[in-house]
């Protein structure tokens, strides 16, 4: 079992899933780093790390590439670009990734959160998604390019000192409960 004082949650502090991850981290005595940018109003300010323009540029990615990879169109706006750049920091810093959302038929995760999940796949990081619609955890199997259901004793446990918690702004009670249970199992 990991020591709480060694753990760091990387997130974005946004309303919904990221806020719930942060609340659990604080409750369990775990440090948190929330990546943000000027003009963004996160729900969590504990561990707030406002990225400057040079740092944001380091996480830049082609919106055309992301749109193709995700099978959907992202608006080419300065705010959307900064959101994707800050997600890059969340995923880059975590050794394993936990996402609350919904897995779509094309194997991507719905919404802006989906870019974080896809980036985790590209980086070959352990990736777990709690699908609120299916009411269960799923692990990405990179070799089979598919999601594997995780239930009972197979439900995820945080195993690395640096982990990322992100997800939908539309957090449902089952998603909130999944985050709390993840922390209870892990710590």
NUBA-374645 format. One record per residue (C-alpha): z, x, y; residue in one letter. Coordinates in Angstrom, 3 decimals. Example, Ala and Ser with C-alpha at 12.3 -4.5 7.8 and 13.67 -1.06 7.14 Angstrom:
2
<tivex Z="7.800" X="12.300" Y="-4.500" fise="a"/>
<tivex Z="7.140" X="13.670" Y="-1.060" fise="s"/>
***
This chain:
187
<tivex Z="0.000" X="0.000" Y="0.000" fise="x"/>
<tivex Z="-0.909" X="1.248" Y="3.464" fise="x"/>
<tivex Z="1.639" X="1.915" Y="6.191" fise="x"/>
<tivex Z="1.385" X="-0.531" Y="9.073" fise="x"/>
<tivex Z="2.046" X="2.204" Y="11.616" fise="x"/>
<tivex Z="-1.107" X="4.043" Y="10.450" fise="x"/>
<tivex Z="-3.385" X="0.998" Y="10.665" fise="x"/>
<tivex Z="-5.790" X="0.149" Y="13.488" fise="x"/>
<tivex Z="-7.712" X="-3.115" Y="13.834" fise="x"/>
<tivex Z="-11.010" X="-2.786" Y="15.711" fise="x"/>
<tivex Z="-12.286" X="-5.995" Y="17.244" fise="x"/>
<tivex Z="-13.668" X="-7.562" Y="20.401" fise="x"/>
<tivex Z="-10.761" X="-9.788" Y="21.367" fise="x"/>
<tivex Z="-13.024" X="-12.830" Y="21.830" fise="x"/>
<tivex Z="-11.799" X="-16.386" Y="21.473" fise="x"/>
<tivex Z="-11.742" X="-17.620" Y="17.871" fise="x"/>
<tivex Z="-11.730" X="-15.291" Y="14.880" fise="x"/>
<tivex Z="-11.269" X="-12.073" Y="16.850" fise="x"/>
<tivex Z="-8.310" X="-13.552" Y="18.692" fise="x"/>
<tivex Z="-6.765" X="-14.652" Y="15.361" fise="x"/>
<tivex Z="-7.253" X="-11.161" Y="13.864" fise="x"/>
<tivex Z="-5.497" X="-9.721" Y="16.922" fise="x"/>
<tivex Z="-2.588" X="-12.161" Y="16.719" fise="x"/>
<tivex Z="-2.070" X="-11.216" Y="13.057" fise="x"/>
<tivex Z="-2.298" X="-7.507" Y="13.857" fise="x"/>
<tivex Z="0.372" X="-7.868" Y="16.521" fise="x"/>
<tivex Z="2.569" X="-10.013" Y="14.254" fise="x"/>
<tivex Z="2.336" X="-7.420" Y="11.469" fise="x"/>
<tivex Z="2.948" X="-4.462" Y="13.818" fise="x"/>
<tivex Z="-0.593" X="-3.089" Y="13.587" fise="x"/>
<tivex Z="-2.319" X="-1.349" Y="16.486" fise="x"/>
<tivex Z="-5.433" X="-3.024" Y="17.812" fise="x"/>
<tivex Z="-8.405" X="-1.828" Y="19.833" fise="x"/>
<tivex Z="-10.533" X="-4.522" Y="21.465" fise="x"/>
<tivex Z="-13.883" X="-3.301" Y="22.756" fise="x"/>
<tivex Z="-15.151" X="-5.054" Y="25.855" fise="x"/>
<tivex Z="-17.247" X="-4.469" Y="28.966" fise="x"/>
<tivex Z="-17.098" X="-5.256" Y="32.677" fise="x"/>
<tivex Z="-17.578" X="-8.949" Y="33.313" fise="x"/>
<tivex Z="-16.425" X="-9.990" Y="29.822" fise="x"/>
<tivex Z="-13.237" X="-12.057" Y="29.608" fise="x"/>
<tivex Z="-11.655" X="-11.460" Y="26.175" fise="x"/>
<tivex Z="-8.908" X="-13.733" Y="24.866" fise="x"/>
<tivex Z="-6.933" X="-10.652" Y="23.712" fise="x"/>
<tivex Z="-6.057" X="-7.863" Y="26.132" fise="x"/>
<tivex Z="-3.726" X="-5.906" Y="23.849" fise="x"/>
<tivex Z="-5.437" X="-2.581" Y="23.137" fise="x"/>
<tivex Z="-8.300" X="-3.469" Y="25.474" fise="x"/>
<tivex Z="-10.933" X="-0.732" Y="25.694" fise="x"/>
<tivex Z="-13.509" X="-1.444" Y="28.415" fise="x"/>
<tivex Z="-16.685" X="0.462" Y="27.588" fise="x"/>
<tivex Z="-18.481" X="2.162" Y="30.470" fise="x"/>
<tivex Z="-22.266" X="2.187" Y="30.918" fise="x"/>
<tivex Z="-22.720" X="5.484" Y="29.028" fise="x"/>
<tivex Z="-20.650" X="4.262" Y="26.089" fise="x"/>
<tivex Z="-22.537" X="0.971" Y="25.982" fise="x"/>
<tivex Z="-25.837" X="2.886" Y="25.979" fise="x"/>
<tivex Z="-24.664" X="4.807" Y="22.880" fise="x"/>
<tivex Z="-24.502" X="1.484" Y="21.010" fise="x"/>
<tivex Z="-27.851" X="0.244" Y="22.270" fise="x"/>
<tivex Z="-30.232" X="-1.305" Y="19.788" fise="x"/>
<tivex Z="-33.653" X="-2.874" Y="20.138" fise="x"/>
<tivex Z="-33.340" X="-6.644" Y="20.495" fise="x"/>
<tivex Z="-36.742" X="-6.948" Y="18.811" fise="x"/>
<tivex Z="-35.378" X="-4.988" Y="15.821" fise="x"/>
<tivex Z="-32.191" X="-7.056" Y="15.625" fise="x"/>
<tivex Z="-34.180" X="-10.298" Y="15.926" fise="x"/>
<tivex Z="-36.508" X="-9.232" Y="13.094" fise="x"/>
<tivex Z="-33.629" X="-8.083" Y="10.897" fise="x"/>
<tivex Z="-31.675" X="-11.283" Y="11.502" fise="x"/>
<tivex Z="-34.661" X="-13.672" Y="11.225" fise="x"/>
<tivex Z="-33.777" X="-15.216" Y="14.594" fise="x"/>
<tivex Z="-34.360" X="-14.593" Y="18.264" fise="x"/>
<tivex Z="-31.710" X="-13.117" Y="20.541" fise="x"/>
<tivex Z="-32.098" X="-13.618" Y="24.308" fise="x"/>
<tivex Z="-33.011" X="-10.442" Y="26.169" fise="x"/>
<tivex Z="-30.244" X="-10.665" Y="28.763" fise="x"/>
<tivex Z="-27.854" X="-7.984" Y="30.030" fise="x"/>
<tivex Z="-24.864" X="-9.903" Y="28.622" fise="x"/>
<tivex Z="-26.388" X="-10.285" Y="25.135" fise="x"/>
<tivex Z="-27.282" X="-6.601" Y="25.112" fise="x"/>
<tivex Z="-23.684" X="-5.660" Y="26.035" fise="x"/>
<tivex Z="-22.287" X="-7.974" Y="23.362" fise="x"/>
<tivex Z="-24.451" X="-6.315" Y="20.688" fise="x"/>
<tivex Z="-23.540" X="-2.862" Y="22.011" fise="x"/>
<tivex Z="-19.805" X="-3.647" Y="21.876" fise="x"/>
<tivex Z="-20.209" X="-5.014" Y="18.331" fise="x"/>
<tivex Z="-21.733" X="-1.627" Y="17.443" fise="x"/>
<tivex Z="-18.415" X="-0.010" Y="18.433" fise="x"/>
<tivex Z="-16.380" X="-2.463" Y="16.359" fise="x"/>
<tivex Z="-18.411" X="-1.805" Y="13.217" fise="x"/>
<tivex Z="-18.845" X="1.915" Y="13.813" fise="x"/>
<tivex Z="-15.076" X="2.448" Y="14.086" fise="x"/>
<tivex Z="-14.014" X="0.324" Y="11.106" fise="x"/>
<tivex Z="-14.070" X="1.727" Y="7.586" fise="x"/>
<tivex Z="-14.237" X="-1.796" Y="6.149" fise="x"/>
<tivex Z="-15.372" X="-4.980" Y="7.821" fise="x"/>
<tivex Z="-13.911" X="-8.507" Y="7.675" fise="x"/>
<tivex Z="-15.938" X="-11.363" Y="9.142" fise="x"/>
<tivex Z="-15.203" X="-15.066" Y="9.527" fise="x"/>
<tivex Z="-18.351" X="-17.193" Y="9.692" fise="x"/>
<tivex Z="-21.032" X="-18.683" Y="7.489" fise="x"/>
<tivex Z="-23.507" X="-16.990" Y="5.163" fise="x"/>
<tivex Z="-27.008" X="-18.382" Y="5.560" fise="x"/>
<tivex Z="-29.636" X="-18.818" Y="2.814" fise="x"/>
<tivex Z="-31.426" X="-15.630" Y="4.010" fise="x"/>
<tivex Z="-28.188" X="-13.662" Y="3.237" fise="x"/>
<tivex Z="-27.395" X="-13.053" Y="6.944" fise="x"/>
<tivex Z="-24.307" X="-14.337" Y="8.727" fise="x"/>
<tivex Z="-24.751" X="-16.989" Y="11.415" fise="x"/>
<tivex Z="-24.551" X="-16.157" Y="15.133" fise="x"/>
<tivex Z="-23.909" X="-12.965" Y="17.068" fise="x"/>
<tivex Z="-21.360" X="-12.050" Y="14.428" fise="x"/>
<tivex Z="-24.315" X="-11.718" Y="12.079" fise="x"/>
<tivex Z="-25.427" X="-8.521" Y="13.812" fise="x"/>
<tivex Z="-22.039" X="-6.969" Y="13.008" fise="x"/>
<tivex Z="-22.397" X="-7.917" Y="9.350" fise="x"/>
<tivex Z="-25.962" X="-6.571" Y="9.190" fise="x"/>
<tivex Z="-24.939" X="-3.330" Y="10.880" fise="x"/>
<tivex Z="-22.105" X="-2.963" Y="8.326" fise="x"/>
<tivex Z="-24.690" X="-3.407" Y="5.547" fise="x"/>
<tivex Z="-26.923" X="-0.727" Y="7.120" fise="x"/>
<tivex Z="-23.919" X="1.629" Y="7.309" fise="x"/>
<tivex Z="-23.016" X="0.846" Y="3.685" fise="x"/>
<tivex Z="-19.463" X="-0.156" Y="4.632" fise="x"/>
<tivex Z="-17.344" X="-2.512" Y="2.521" fise="x"/>
<tivex Z="-18.126" X="-5.946" Y="3.966" fise="x"/>
<tivex Z="-16.255" X="-9.192" Y="3.352" fise="x"/>
<tivex Z="-17.117" X="-12.575" Y="4.839" fise="x"/>
<tivex Z="-14.929" X="-15.644" Y="4.737" fise="x"/>
<tivex Z="-17.476" X="-18.459" Y="4.724" fise="x"/>
<tivex Z="-15.757" X="-21.391" Y="6.410" fise="x"/>
<tivex Z="-18.311" X="-23.872" Y="5.032" fise="x"/>
<tivex Z="-17.899" X="-22.668" Y="1.429" fise="x"/>
<tivex Z="-14.155" X="-22.125" Y="1.974" fise="x"/>
<tivex Z="-14.053" X="-18.725" Y="0.300" fise="x"/>
<tivex Z="-14.361" X="-14.958" Y="0.611" fise="x"/>
<tivex Z="-17.574" X="-13.152" Y="-0.335" fise="x"/>
<tivex Z="-18.234" X="-9.428" Y="-0.705" fise="x"/>
<tivex Z="-21.596" X="-7.852" Y="0.011" fise="x"/>
<tivex Z="-23.035" X="-6.056" Y="-3.015" fise="x"/>
<tivex Z="-25.445" X="-3.567" Y="-1.494" fise="x"/>
<tivex Z="-27.007" X="-2.605" Y="-4.817" fise="x"/>
<tivex Z="-27.842" X="-6.188" Y="-5.760" fise="x"/>
<tivex Z="-28.425" X="-7.270" Y="-2.137" fise="x"/>
<tivex Z="-26.323" X="-10.361" Y="-2.652" fise="x"/>
<tivex Z="-22.923" X="-11.878" Y="-1.895" fise="x"/>
<tivex Z="-20.300" X="-12.056" Y="-4.646" fise="x"/>
<tivex Z="-17.549" X="-14.686" Y="-4.482" fise="x"/>
<tivex Z="-14.011" X="-13.265" Y="-4.294" fise="x"/>
<tivex Z="-11.262" X="-15.588" Y="-5.482" fise="x"/>
<tivex Z="-7.774" X="-15.383" Y="-6.911" fise="x"/>
<tivex Z="-6.859" X="-11.788" Y="-7.697" fise="x"/>
<tivex Z="-10.287" X="-10.676" Y="-6.385" fise="x"/>
<tivex Z="-9.621" X="-11.838" Y="-2.829" fise="x"/>
<tivex Z="-9.945" X="-8.906" Y="-0.432" fise="x"/>
<tivex Z="-7.088" X="-6.626" Y="0.524" fise="x"/>
<tivex Z="-7.304" X="-4.225" Y="3.456" fise="x"/>
<tivex Z="-7.574" X="-0.758" Y="1.905" fise="x"/>
<tivex Z="-8.503" X="1.496" Y="4.840" fise="x"/>
<tivex Z="-6.456" X="2.482" Y="7.877" fise="x"/>
<tivex Z="-9.325" X="1.640" Y="10.235" fise="x"/>
<tivex Z="-10.677" X="-1.861" Y="9.705" fise="x"/>
<tivex Z="-12.713" X="-4.327" Y="11.725" fise="x"/>
<tivex Z="-11.972" X="-8.022" Y="12.138" fise="x"/>
<tivex Z="-14.604" X="-10.167" Y="13.802" fise="x"/>
<tivex Z="-16.263" X="-13.533" Y="13.522" fise="x"/>
<tivex Z="-17.108" X="-16.874" Y="14.945" fise="x"/>
<tivex Z="-15.706" X="-18.355" Y="18.129" fise="x"/>
<tivex Z="-15.627" X="-21.696" Y="16.273" fise="x"/>
<tivex Z="-12.679" X="-20.797" Y="14.064" fise="x"/>
<tivex Z="-11.661" X="-23.598" Y="11.705" fise="x"/>
<tivex Z="-8.173" X="-23.989" Y="10.181" fise="x"/>
<tivex Z="-9.382" X="-22.575" Y="6.831" fise="x"/>
<tivex Z="-10.739" X="-19.479" Y="8.620" fise="x"/>
<tivex Z="-7.457" X="-18.977" Y="10.466" fise="x"/>
<tivex Z="-5.550" X="-19.377" Y="7.184" fise="x"/>
<tivex Z="-7.866" X="-16.853" Y="5.493" fise="x"/>
<tivex Z="-7.078" X="-14.246" Y="8.163" fise="x"/>
<tivex Z="-3.330" X="-14.816" Y="7.853" fise="x"/>
<tivex Z="-3.505" X="-14.654" Y="4.030" fise="x"/>
<tivex Z="-5.557" X="-11.422" Y="4.230" fise="x"/>
<tivex Z="-2.813" X="-9.777" Y="6.292" fise="x"/>
<tivex Z="-0.047" X="-11.118" Y="4.013" fise="x"/>
<tivex Z="-1.817" X="-9.777" Y="0.894" fise="x"/>
<tivex Z="-2.450" X="-6.438" Y="2.537" fise="x"/>
<tivex Z="0.871" X="-5.779" Y="4.271" fise="x"/>
***
